[in-house]
Amino acid sequence: MKASYIDYNDTLSFSPAVISYLAHDPRLKPFVYDFPGLDKFEKLIQDKKVLADRDNLVSVLEKQYSRLKCPVSDKVARSIDLLRSENTYTITTGHQLNLFTGPLYFIYKIVTAVNLANELKDAYPDRNFVPVYWMATEDHDFAEINHTSVHGKKIAWERAASGATGRLDTQTVVEAVRVYQNALGISENSKVLCEAIETAYLEHDRLADATRYLVNFLFKDFGLVIIDADDIQLKQQFAPVIEKDIIEQLSFKAINESSEELKKAGFNTQVNSREINFFYMKDDLRERITFENGLYYVLNTNIKFNTEELKTEIRSFPDRFSPNVVMRPVYQEIILPNLAYIGGGAELVYRLQLKKSFSCHQVDFPILVLRNSALLTQHGFSSKLCHLHIDTKDLFKPVERIKSDWVLAHSDHVLHLSDEWNELNSIFEKIKLRTYKIDPTLAPSSEAIKARLKKAMGNLEKKLLKADKRNHQTVLEQIDNLKNKHFPGGGLQERSENFGKYYVTHGPGLIQSLVDNFKPLEAKFTILEP
């Protein structure tokens, strides 16, 4: 595929906070370690205090990979083994266990992590950098992850579910697998993907293992390591932080302070911290912990602890305590020798609120990197744009605006009334002066008439434009088709469409093309065309 790039600002799809971050806005400097850049990573490596128990981490990963219904590739095995070394660091991204990987940006996150690790290795060959996909196996919102979309068709796994999604059994996913396979059609590439889907979801008992198999199938040649942090060996290292944060409510106080400072700097906040930022998790239960009248309660249950009982429970069963969205990043940095977190726009913004929380627990804050975003186009995409005289970035505008702009630029008629309005405006200035001389109180009346006339002329301009659009119906239909094909529902393709239909077209070359063309540190939106 050939790639072209545009500024994120030109996509009209990212928040002001994200655009400011990409521009290295100095107002955001207090909320980050530093903005992304190769030299900043060198400094972080020098400053980094690695808290990870490397032998324990490798032991857990080897145990988790042993459950896969396939051999571990040489590149993945090497990545895992490298984690034992003191000069190895991780580049991490994370996401929920979306069915069949969910929307395209799931894939884009991982490719960004792979590429950043490769870029750092090129810059610092005496060190090692391992890309990591952190499976958010402890999330419990099944409705967020139980579906995907192929060719605009929603495919869902219908079942009742509660508790951590990573622990869900896959016994009832067969129907969704068959619908997904049928949606992929018949071809050599679809056959390969269908077989991988079948092995992933029908030969692995838990959703976490199914997801690991599928993601490993796609990225095994790139040395990606996939971790499930819902593990007692990993939670044992995190236990002191769990205890301290629940009892002293450190994160609650720190995040509230940061949130207020962000607001004063002119930015909206993304998340609200709670007094206690942990869930109690057991079997199919994952419920929030609250504190009231000297006792710790697990919501919607009869479970409660006094302070000493809580400490005993944490020390004995740390795996029963699950961090929420603001404590999970701290957990990541404690168990991984991590340098960067790759996230989407919303993730990046809420992590701006967390630096003080990290400091409370004496954990180094990683460099935040926006995941790469892309538009996957079809053969002839650029020639169609050229034929229509439309610039690539114009296609990101709302479709009616694209069509209006096109008609205004290509019409044989003058569709605006600005010259006429300038003439009328001069006349109204004379009227206003005359009325003022007769009676000063009549001036507002003339202004009101002028405002009504301006509004009427604006409506007339709209009617002129609408009428002339009928003279260009063929071109406008082509614009509609182009927009609908690449922006399903009017939004970014990556936020709704699954990778499957593109894998059917490109096969393994899809992932390779993304790896070849994504540039994590250049902060540009990528457009890919066969």
C-alpha positions in Angstrom: 0.0 0.0 0.0 1.1 3.6 -0.6 0.7 6.1 2.2 -0.1 9.7 2.5 -0.4 11.8 5.7 -2.5 14.7 7.0 -2.6 16.6 10.2 -4.9 15.2 12.9 -6.4 18.7 13.2 -7.6 18.3 9.5 -9.6 15.2 10.4 -12.0 17.2 12.6 -12.3 14.0 14.7 -10.1 14.6 17.7 -10.6 16.7 20.9 -8.9 20.0 21.5 -6.9 18.4 24.3 -5.5 15.8 21.9 -4.6 18.4 19.3 -2.9 20.5 22.0 -1.0 17.5 23.2 0.3 16.7 19.7 1.3 20.4 19.4 3.3 20.0 22.7 1.2 22.8 24.3 3.2 24.0 27.3 0.0 24.2 29.4 0.1 20.4 29.4 3.7 20.0 30.4 3.0 19.7 34.2 0.7 16.7 33.5 3.2 14.5 31.6 6.7 13.1 32.0 7.5 14.8 28.7 6.0 14.9 25.2 7.0 12.1 22.8 10.4 12.2 21.1 13.4 10.0 20.8 15.5 12.2 23.0 12.8 12.1 25.7 12.9 8.3 25.7 16.7 8.4 26.3 16.1 10.7 29.3 13.4 8.5 30.7 15.6 5.4 30.4 18.2 7.2 32.4 15.6 8.3 35.0 13.6 5.1 35.1 13.3 3.2 38.3 12.1 -0.2 37.2 9.8 -1.8 39.8 9.0 -5.0 37.8 9.9 -8.4 39.2 11.3 -9.6 35.8 11.6 -13.3 36.7 8.0 -13.3 38.1 6.8 -11.5 35.0 8.4 -14.1 32.6 7.1 -17.0 34.7 3.5 -15.7 34.4 3.8 -15.1 30.7 5.2 -18.6 30.1 2.3 -20.1 32.1 -0.2 -18.0 30.1 1.3 -18.9 26.7 1.3 -22.6 27.6 -2.5 -22.6 27.3 -2.4 -21.6 23.7 -3.4 -24.2 21.1 -0.3 -23.5 19.1 3.5 -23.3 19.6 4.9 -20.0 20.6 6.8 -18.4 17.7 10.5 -17.8 18.0 10.1 -14.0 17.9 7.5 -14.1 20.8 9.6 -16.5 22.8 12.6 -14.3 22.4 10.6 -11.2 23.4 9.5 -13.0 26.6 13.0 -14.1 27.4 14.4 -10.6 26.8 12.2 -9.4 29.6 14.6 -11.0 32.1 17.3 -8.6 31.0 17.9 -5.3 32.9 18.3 -3.5 29.6 14.9 -4.5 28.2 11.9 -2.2 28.3 8.3 -2.5 27.2 6.1 -0.3 25.0 2.6 -1.0 26.1 -0.9 -0.6 24.7 -4.1 -2.0 26.2 -7.7 -2.7 25.2 -10.8 -4.6 26.1 -11.4 -8.1 24.8 -13.6 -7.0 21.9 -15.2 -9.8 19.9 -13.0 -10.7 16.9 -10.9 -7.7 17.9 -13.8 -5.2 17.5 -13.1 -2.0 15.6 -10.0 -1.4 13.5 -8.3 0.9 16.0 -7.8 -2.2 18.2 -5.3 -3.4 15.5 -3.9 0.1 15.1 -3.0 0.4 18.8 -0.9 -2.7 18.6 0.8 -1.8 15.4 1.8 1.6 16.9 3.3 -0.3 19.9 5.2 -2.6 17.5 6.6 0.3 15.5 7.6 2.4 18.4 9.5 -0.5 19.9 11.3 -1.0 16.5 12.0 2.7 16.2 13.5 2.8 19.7 15.6 -0.3 19.0 17.0 1.5 15.9 17.9 4.5 17.9 19.3 2.6 20.9 20.6 -0.7 19.6 22.3 -1.6 22.9 18.9 -1.9 24.6 15.8 -4.0 23.9 12.2 -2.9 23.5 9.3 -5.3 23.6 5.8 -4.4 22.4 3.1 -5.5 24.8 -0.6 -5.8 24.4 -2.3 -5.6 27.9 -5.6 -7.4 27.8 -8.2 -5.6 29.9 -9.5 -9.0 31.1 -10.9 -7.6 34.3 -13.4 -5.2 32.7 -16.9 -6.3 33.3 -19.0 -4.3 30.8 -19.8 -7.2 28.4 -22.2 -5.1 26.3 -19.2 -2.9 25.2 -17.2 -5.8 23.8 -19.8 -8.5 22.7 -20.1 -7.3 19.1 -18.3 -6.1 16.0 -19.2 -4.8 12.5 -18.3 -6.3 9.1 -19.5 -4.6 5.9 -21.7 -2.5 8.2 -23.4 -5.5 9.6 -23.4 -5.9 13.4 -22.4 -9.4 14.7 -23.1 -10.0 18.4 -22.4 -12.7 20.9 -25.7 -12.9 22.7 -25.5 -14.3 26.3 -26.0 -13.2 29.9 -22.7 -12.3 31.4 -21.3 -10.9 34.7 -17.9 -10.5 36.3 -14.6 -10.1 34.6 -14.9 -10.6 30.8 -11.6 -12.4 30.5 -13.0 -15.3 32.7 -16.1 -15.8 30.5 -16.4 -19.3 29.0 -16.7 -19.4 25.2 -19.3 -22.2 25.0 -22.0 -20.1 23.6 -20.0 -18.1 21.1 -20.4 -20.6 18.2 -23.3 -18.8 16.5 -21.5 -15.5 16.5 -18.4 -17.3 15.1 -20.4 -18.8 12.2 -22.1 -15.4 11.4 -18.7 -13.7 11.3 -17.2 -16.4 9.1 -20.0 -16.2 6.7 -19.6 -12.4 6.5 -16.0 -12.9 5.4 -17.0 -14.7 2.2 -15.1 -17.4 0.3 -11.4 -16.8 -0.6 -8.0 -18.1 0.4 -7.5 -15.2 2.8 -11.0 -15.7 4.4 -10.3 -19.4 4.8 -7.1 -18.6 6.7 -8.8 -16.1 9.0 -11.9 -18.3 9.5 -9.6 -21.1 10.7 -7.9 -18.8 13.1 -11.2 -17.5 14.4 -12.4 -21.1 14.9 -9.4 -22.2 16.8 -9.4 -19.1 18.9 -13.0 -19.1 20.1 -14.0 -22.8 19.8 -10.8 -24.5 21.1 -10.1 -22.1 24.0 -12.3 -22.2 27.1 -11.9 -18.6 28.2 -12.4 -15.3 26.4 -8.9 -14.2 27.6 -7.2 -17.2 26.0 -9.3 -16.9 22.8 -8.3 -13.2 22.4 -4.6 -14.1 23.1 -4.7 -16.7 20.4 -6.3 -14.4 17.7 -4.0 -11.5 18.5 -1.0 -13.8 18.6 -2.0 -15.2 15.2 -2.0 -11.7 13.7 1.2 -10.4 15.4 3.4 -13.4 16.3 5.9 -12.4 13.6 6.4 -9.0 15.2 7.4 -10.2 18.7 4.3 -8.9 20.4 3.9 -10.1 24.0 0.3 -10.4 25.3 -0.3 -10.2 29.0 -3.3 -11.0 31.2 -2.8 -9.2 34.5 -5.7 -11.0 36.2 -3.1 -13.3 37.9 -2.4 -13.8 41.5 1.4 -13.8 41.0 1.3 -10.3 39.5 -1.3 -9.1 42.0 1.0 -10.1 44.9 3.5 -7.5 43.8 0.7 -4.9 43.5 -0.9 -5.8 46.9 0.9 -3.1 49.0 -0.4 -0.4 46.6 -3.9 -1.9 46.7 -3.9 -1.7 50.5 -2.4 1.8 50.8 -4.6 3.3 48.1 -7.9 1.9 49.5 -7.2 2.8 53.1 -5.5 6.2 52.5 -7.5 7.2 49.4 -4.3 8.6 47.8 -5.4 8.5 44.2 -8.7 10.1 44.9 -7.0 13.2 46.4 -4.2 13.4 43.8 -6.5 13.0 40.8 -9.0 15.5 42.1 -6.1 18.0 42.4 -4.8 17.3 38.9 -8.3 17.5 37.5 -8.8 21.0 39.0 -5.4 22.1 37.6 -6.3 20.8 34.2 -9.5 22.7 34.2 -7.7 25.9 35.2 -5.3 25.3 32.3 -8.3 25.3 29.9 -8.9 21.5 29.4 -11.9 19.3 30.1 -11.3 16.2 32.2 -12.2 12.7 31.1 -12.7 10.7 34.3 -13.8 11.2 37.9 -11.8 9.5 40.6 -13.7 7.7 43.4 -12.7 7.6 47.0 -11.9 3.9 46.4 -10.7 2.9 42.9 -10.9 -0.8 43.2 -13.4 -3.5 42.6 -13.9 -6.8 44.6 -13.7 -9.7 42.1 -14.5 -13.3 42.7 -15.9 -15.9 40.3 -18.5 -14.0 38.3 -18.6 -11.1 40.6 -16.9 -7.7 40.1 -18.4 -5.0 42.2 -17.2 -1.6 43.6 -15.7 -1.3 47.1 -17.1 1.6 49.2 -16.3 2.9 52.6 -19.0 3.9 55.2 -19.0 4.2 58.9 -15.7 2.5 59.4 -16.4 -0.5 57.2 -15.6 -1.5 53.6 -18.6 -2.8 51.7 -18.7 -4.6 48.4 -21.8 -3.2 46.6 -24.7 -5.4 45.8 -23.4 -8.1 48.1 -23.3 -8.9 51.8 -19.5 -8.8 51.8 -17.9 -6.3 54.2 -14.6 -5.8 56.0 -13.2 -3.8 58.8 -9.7 -2.3 58.2 -7.8 -5.3 59.6 -10.0 -7.8 57.8 -9.5 -5.9 54.6 -5.7 -5.9 55.0 -5.8 -9.7 55.6 -8.0 -10.2 52.5 -5.7 -8.2 50.3 -2.6 -10.0 51.5 -4.2 -13.4 51.3 -6.1 -12.9 48.0 -4.8 -10.0 46.1 -6.3 -11.4 42.9 -9.7 -10.5 44.3 -9.0 -6.8 44.1 -9.3 -5.3 40.6 -8.1 -1.8 39.7 -10.5 0.5 38.0 -9.6 2.7 35.0 -7.4 5.2 37.0 -5.5 2.5 39.0 -4.9 0.1 36.2 -2.1 2.4 34.7 -0.3 2.3 38.0 -0.6 -1.5 38.1 0.9 -1.6 34.5 3.9 0.4 35.5 4.6 -1.7 38.6 4.7 -5.1 36.9 6.2 -4.0 33.5 9.6 -2.3 32.8 7.6 0.2 30.8 8.5 3.4 29.0 5.4 4.4 27.0 1.7 3.8 26.9 0.0 3.9 23.5 -3.6 5.0 23.7 -6.5 6.5 21.9 -7.6 10.1 22.3 -9.8 9.5 25.2 -7.2 7.4 27.0 -4.5 10.0 26.5 -6.7 12.7 27.9 -7.7 10.9 31.1 -4.1 9.8 31.7 -3.2 13.5 31.9 -5.1 13.4 35.2 -2.9 10.6 36.7 0.6 11.9 37.1 0.2 13.0 40.7 -1.4 9.6 41.6 1.7 7.9 40.2 3.9 10.1 42.4 1.9 9.2 45.5 2.9 5.6 44.9 6.5 6.4 43.8 5.9 5.0 40.4 7.4 6.7 37.3 5.0 8.1 34.8 5.4 6.8 31.2 5.5 8.8 28.0 2.0 9.0 26.5 1.8 8.3 22.7 -1.3 8.7 20.6 -2.0 5.6 18.7 -1.8 5.9 14.9 -5.0 6.4 13.1 -5.7 5.5 9.5 -8.1 5.4 6.6 -8.0 2.2 4.5 -9.1 3.0 0.9 -9.7 1.1 -2.2 -8.1 1.0 -5.6 -8.5 4.2 -7.5 -9.3 6.3 -4.4 -6.8 9.1 -5.2 -7.8 9.2 -8.8 -11.5 9.6 -7.9 -10.6 12.5 -5.6 -8.6 14.0 -8.4 -11.4 13.5 -10.9 -13.8 15.2 -8.5 -11.3 18.0 -7.6 -11.5 17.2 -3.9 -8.5 17.3 -1.6 -8.1 14.3 0.7 -8.6 16.3 3.9 -11.9 17.7 2.5 -13.3 14.2 2.6 -13.2 14.4 6.5 -15.8 17.2 6.5 -19.6 16.4 6.9 -20.9 15.2 3.6 -23.3 18.1 3.1 -20.5 20.6 3.6 -18.4 18.7 1.0 -21.2 18.9 -1.5 -22.0 22.5 -0.8 -18.3 23.5 -1.1 -18.0 21.6 -4.4 -21.1 23.3 -5.9 -19.9 26.7 -4.8 -16.5 26.1 -6.3 -17.8 24.7 -9.6 -21.1 26.4 -10.3 -21.6 28.5 -13.5 -23.6 30.9 -11.3 -22.9 33.3 -8.5 -24.7 31.7 -5.5 -23.8 34.1 -2.9 -25.4 37.5 -2.3 -22.5 39.2 -0.5 -22.2 42.0 -3.1 -25.9 42.7 -2.9 -25.8 42.7 0.8 -23.0 45.2 0.9 -25.1 47.5 -1.2 -28.2 47.0 1.1 -26.0 47.5 4.1 -25.0 50.9 2.8 -28.6 51.8 2.2 -29.5 50.8 5.8 -26.8 53.0 7.2 -28.5 55.9 5.4 -31.9 54.8 6.7 -30.5 54.5 10.2 -29.0 58.0 10.1 -32.2 59.5 8.8 -34.4 57.8 11.4 -32.0 58.8 14.2 -32.2 62.5 13.1 -36.0 62.3 13.2 -36.3 60.3 16.4 -33.2 58.6 18.1 -35.5 55.8 19.5 -36.3 54.6 16.0 -32.6 53.4 15.4 -33.2 50.0 17.0 -36.2 49.5 14.7 -34.1 50.0 11.6 -31.5 47.6 13.0 -34.2 45.0 13.6 -35.5 45.3 10.0 -31.9 45.0 8.8 -31.4 41.8 10.8 -34.6 40.3 9.4 -33.6 41.1 5.9 -30.1 39.6 6.4 -31.6 36.4 7.7 -34.0 36.3 4.7 -31.1 36.8 2.3 -29.2 34.0 4.0 -32.2 31.7 3.5 -32.3 32.8 -0.1 -28.7 31.9 -0.6 -29.4 28.4 0.8 -32.3 28.0 -1.7 -30.0 29.1 -4.6 -27.4 26.6 -3.5 -30.0 23.8 -3.1 -31.4 24.6 -6.6 -28.0 24.5 -8.2 -27.2 21.2 -6.5 -29.8 19.6 -8.8 -27.6 20.7 -11.8 -24.7 18.6 -10.4 -26.6 15.5 -9.2 -24.2 13.0 -10.7 -21.1 14.4 -9.1 -22.9 14.8 -5.7 -24.0 11.1 -5.8 -20.3 10.2 -6.4 -19.3 12.3 -3.4 -22.0 10.5 -1.3 -20.8 7.1 -2.4 -17.2 8.0 -1.7 -18.0 9.3 1.8 -20.3 6.5 2.7 -17.8 3.9 1.6 -14.9 5.3 3.7 -16.8 6.9 6.6 -19.5 4.5 7.8 -22.2 6.4 9.6 -20.3 9.6 8.9 -17.5 8.8 11.4 -14.0 7.5 11.2 -13.8 4.0 9.6 -11.5 2.8 12.4 -14.1 3.4 15.1 -16.7 1.0 13.6 -15.5 -1.4 11.0 -13.7 -4.6 11.9 -10.3 -5.6 10.3 -11.8 -8.8 8.9 -13.0 -7.5 5.5 -9.6 -5.8 4.9 -7.8 -9.0 5.9 -9.8 -10.9 3.3 -8.6 -8.4 0.6 -4.9 -8.1 1.7 -4.2 -11.2 3.8 -1.2 -11.0 6.2 0.0 -8.1 4.0 -2.6 -5.9 5.8 -0.7 -6.0 9.1 2.7 -5.6 7.3 1.4 -2.6 5.4 0.4 -0.9 8.6 3.8 -1.7 10.1 5.5 -0.3 7.1 3.6 3.0 7.1 2.7 3.9 10.7 5.0 6.5 12.2 4.2 6.7 16.0 6.3 9.8 16.7 5.3 12.0 13.7 1.7 12.6 14.8 0.1 12.4 11.4 -3.1 10.7 10.3 -2.4 7.9 7.7 -4.3 7.3 4.5 -3.5 4.0 2.9 -4.3 3.1 -0.7 -3.6 -0.2 -2.6 
